[in-house]
Amino acid sequence: MKGSVRFENVTKKFGDVLALKPLSLDITPGTLVTLLGPSGCGKTTTLRLIAGLESATEGRILIGGEDVTHLSATYRKVSMVFQSYALFPHMTVLENVGYGLSVKGMSKSEVRDR
């Protein structure tokens, strides 16, 4: 399904450290999802896995029904806005959030609508 995200028993290890225990989830398009938990529980790792900034140690990641587990961030058609306000401090929230769309060539009105 276009815009969906699916994790099938995804884990992430950094050396001997298990950063993300096996995680399975389905996110349908238009659904608002919140990752909530204590520091070190895997929230940021999960987001980085979706964006392709980290590689899964095990399991599969599907976006829009396509297996992107081994696809680099460049080809995933996913954007991520980092928590730090210093990423683009000269831009408004709207401009920061819409930056990825504008880089892809969308018009200002399309970016605003999305």
Residue frames as qw, qx, qy, qz and C-alpha x, y, z in Angstrom:
[[0.000, 0.891, 0.455, 0.000, 0.00, 0.00, 0.00],
 [0.395, 0.586, -0.034, 0.707, 1.46, 3.36, -1.04],
 [0.163, -0.692, 0.227, -0.665, 2.80, 5.28, 1.95],
 [0.870, -0.462, -0.071, -0.156, 2.66, 2.34, 4.33],
 [0.121, 0.636, -0.716, 0.262, 5.58, 1.27, 6.54],
 [0.948, -0.226, -0.113, -0.194, 6.03, -2.30, 7.70],
 [0.046, -0.618, 0.761, -0.193, 8.67, -3.80, 9.98],
 [0.943, -0.056, -0.265, -0.195, 8.96, -7.58, 10.00],
 [0.883, -0.400, -0.030, 0.243, 11.03, -8.75, 13.00],
 [0.437, 0.754, -0.197, 0.450, 13.56, -5.95, 12.51],
 [0.710, -0.615, -0.065, 0.337, 16.54, -5.83, 14.84],
 [0.377, 0.830, -0.231, 0.339, 19.54, -3.54, 15.00],
 [0.808, -0.463, -0.041, 0.362, 22.85, -4.27, 16.68],
 [0.217, 0.897, -0.336, 0.187, 25.83, -1.99, 17.08],
 [0.175, 0.467, -0.825, 0.265, 28.59, -4.50, 17.70],
 [0.269, -0.153, -0.927, 0.212, 27.45, -6.56, 20.69],
 [0.178, 0.235, 0.447, -0.845, 24.85, -3.98, 21.74],
 [0.084, 0.495, 0.822, 0.269, 21.25, -4.78, 20.82],
 [0.030, 0.075, 0.061, -0.995, 19.84, -1.33, 20.04],
 [0.624, 0.056, -0.085, -0.775, 16.48, -2.57, 18.77],
 [0.443, -0.013, 0.878, -0.182, 14.88, -5.80, 19.90],
 [0.124, 0.247, 0.838, 0.470, 12.82, -7.66, 17.27],
 [0.258, 0.418, 0.273, -0.827, 10.15, -5.19, 16.17],
 [0.133, 0.347, 0.804, 0.465, 7.15, -5.89, 13.96],
 [0.162, 0.561, 0.389, -0.713, 4.71, -3.13, 13.11],
 [0.290, 0.489, 0.635, 0.523, 2.39, -1.90, 10.38],
 [0.017, 0.516, 0.188, -0.835, 1.77, 1.80, 9.79],
 [0.403, 0.591, 0.652, 0.250, -1.01, 2.55, 7.33],
 [0.237, 0.320, 0.196, 0.896, -1.05, 5.76, 5.28],
 [0.283, -0.625, -0.205, -0.698, -2.60, 8.72, 7.08],
 [0.751, -0.537, -0.373, 0.091, -1.98, 7.21, 10.51],
 [0.037, -0.821, 0.373, -0.430, -0.31, 9.33, 13.16],
 [0.892, -0.177, -0.363, 0.204, 2.17, 7.21, 15.11],
 [0.193, -0.860, 0.357, -0.308, 4.11, 8.22, 18.19],
 [0.775, 0.086, -0.542, 0.314, 7.16, 6.39, 19.45],
 [0.391, -0.766, 0.202, -0.469, 7.27, 6.80, 23.19],
 [0.924, -0.218, -0.255, 0.185, 9.73, 5.31, 25.63],
 [0.526, -0.785, 0.148, 0.293, 12.77, 5.90, 27.80],
 [0.180, 0.824, -0.500, -0.195, 16.16, 6.96, 26.53],
 [0.085, -0.445, 0.885, 0.106, 17.91, 4.10, 24.78],
 [0.657, 0.162, 0.665, -0.315, 14.81, 2.04, 23.96],
 [0.453, 0.118, 0.742, 0.480, 15.21, 2.32, 20.16],
 [0.318, 0.801, 0.381, -0.334, 12.97, 5.23, 19.11],
 [0.141, 0.813, -0.340, -0.452, 15.62, 7.10, 17.13],
 [0.272, -0.263, 0.873, 0.308, 17.08, 3.87, 15.80],
 [0.450, 0.480, 0.751, -0.053, 13.65, 2.92, 14.45],
 [0.318, 0.881, 0.117, -0.330, 13.29, 6.27, 12.68],
 [0.048, -0.694, 0.600, 0.396, 16.83, 6.01, 11.28],
 [0.408, 0.015, 0.894, 0.183, 16.03, 2.52, 9.98],
 [0.456, 0.703, 0.522, -0.157, 12.92, 3.81, 8.20],
 [0.204, 0.915, -0.138, -0.318, 14.91, 6.66, 6.65],
 [0.889, 0.390, -0.075, 0.229, 17.73, 4.35, 5.58],
 [0.024, 0.860, -0.416, 0.295, 20.32, 6.07, 7.76],
 [0.409, -0.414, 0.795, -0.172, 20.96, 2.73, 9.49],
 [0.559, 0.164, -0.727, -0.362, 20.83, -0.82, 8.14],
 [0.848, -0.326, 0.112, -0.403, 18.78, -3.52, 9.80],
 [0.195, -0.465, 0.862, -0.046, 20.76, -6.36, 11.33],
 [0.122, 0.177, 0.972, 0.092, 17.85, -8.76, 10.80],
 [0.302, 0.607, 0.612, -0.406, 14.31, -8.61, 9.45],
 [0.310, 0.401, 0.551, 0.663, 12.66, -6.70, 6.62],
 [0.068, 0.532, 0.240, -0.809, 11.52, -3.11, 6.15],
 [0.281, 0.461, 0.697, 0.472, 8.84, -2.39, 3.57],
 [0.084, 0.475, 0.147, -0.864, 7.73, 1.07, 2.47],
 [0.554, 0.425, -0.155, -0.699, 4.75, 1.26, 0.17],
 [0.956, 0.137, 0.187, -0.181, 4.89, -2.52, -0.15],
 [0.670, 0.620, -0.363, 0.185, 8.46, -2.39, -1.52],
 [0.853, -0.396, -0.082, 0.329, 11.26, -4.15, 0.37],
 [0.233, 0.898, -0.200, 0.314, 13.74, -1.35, 1.14],
 [0.826, -0.540, 0.043, 0.152, 15.74, -3.27, 3.74],
 [0.720, -0.190, 0.265, 0.613, 18.96, -3.01, 1.74],
 [0.349, 0.750, 0.295, 0.478, 18.15, 0.22, -0.13],
 [0.398, -0.051, -0.242, 0.884, 20.18, 3.31, 0.73],
 [0.024, 0.620, 0.440, -0.650, 18.52, 6.46, 2.05],
 [0.043, 0.324, -0.385, -0.863, 18.89, 8.13, -1.35],
 [0.276, -0.051, -0.770, -0.573, 16.40, 5.75, -2.95],
 [0.079, -0.327, -0.886, 0.319, 13.78, 5.40, -0.19],
 [0.149, -0.529, -0.390, -0.739, 11.71, 8.53, -0.89],
 [0.561, -0.679, -0.454, 0.137, 11.58, 9.21, 2.86],
 [0.177, 0.670, -0.230, 0.683, 12.54, 12.38, 4.69],
 [0.637, -0.499, -0.485, 0.331, 13.51, 12.89, 8.30],
 [0.008, -0.829, 0.110, -0.549, 13.66, 16.14, 10.23],
 [0.570, 0.013, -0.628, 0.529, 16.13, 15.92, 13.06],
 [0.423, -0.741, -0.491, 0.179, 15.21, 17.04, 16.56],
 [0.445, -0.359, -0.045, 0.819, 17.93, 19.68, 16.70],
 [0.245, 0.893, 0.290, -0.242, 16.67, 23.14, 15.79],
 [0.207, -0.716, 0.399, 0.534, 20.13, 23.96, 14.41],
 [0.644, 0.222, 0.649, 0.340, 19.63, 21.94, 11.21],
 [0.243, 0.498, 0.373, 0.744, 18.24, 24.95, 9.30],
 [0.222, -0.508, -0.513, 0.655, 17.92, 27.69, 11.94],
 [0.046, 0.229, -0.173, -0.957, 17.18, 30.35, 9.32],
 [0.311, -0.197, -0.719, -0.590, 14.06, 28.50, 8.11],
 [0.610, -0.235, 0.201, -0.729, 10.55, 28.35, 9.52],
 [0.574, -0.069, 0.787, -0.214, 9.06, 25.04, 10.69],
 [0.753, 0.546, 0.249, -0.268, 7.12, 24.81, 7.41],
 [0.441, 0.773, -0.440, -0.116, 10.29, 25.41, 5.38],
 [0.206, -0.475, 0.849, -0.108, 12.23, 22.79, 7.37],
 [0.660, 0.137, 0.697, -0.245, 9.50, 20.18, 7.02],
 [0.698, 0.659, 0.192, -0.203, 8.98, 20.96, 3.33],
 [0.078, -0.753, 0.550, 0.352, 12.67, 21.09, 2.46],
 [0.446, -0.115, 0.861, 0.216, 12.88, 17.51, 1.18],
 [0.515, 0.622, 0.588, -0.048, 9.86, 18.02, -1.07],
 [0.242, 0.926, -0.081, -0.279, 11.25, 21.24, -2.51],
 [0.244, -0.564, 0.714, 0.336, 14.59, 19.56, -3.22],
 [0.496, 0.192, 0.834, 0.146, 12.64, 16.92, -5.16],
 [0.095, 0.092, 0.514, 0.848, 11.34, 19.72, -7.39],
 [0.052, -0.682, -0.730, 0.002, 7.84, 20.29, -6.02],
 [0.058, 0.625, 0.140, 0.766, 6.45, 23.77, -6.35],
 [0.016, -0.168, 0.531, -0.830, 5.97, 25.94, -3.27],
 [0.641, -0.127, 0.009, -0.757, 2.19, 25.48, -3.48],
 [0.829, 0.002, -0.542, -0.136, 2.54, 21.68, -3.69],
 [0.419, 0.136, -0.685, 0.581, 4.90, 21.67, -0.70],
 [0.270, -0.166, 0.352, -0.881, 2.50, 23.84, 1.31],
 [0.771, -0.083, -0.232, -0.588, -0.46, 21.60, 0.41],
 [0.779, 0.029, -0.619, 0.095, 1.36, 18.42, 1.43]]
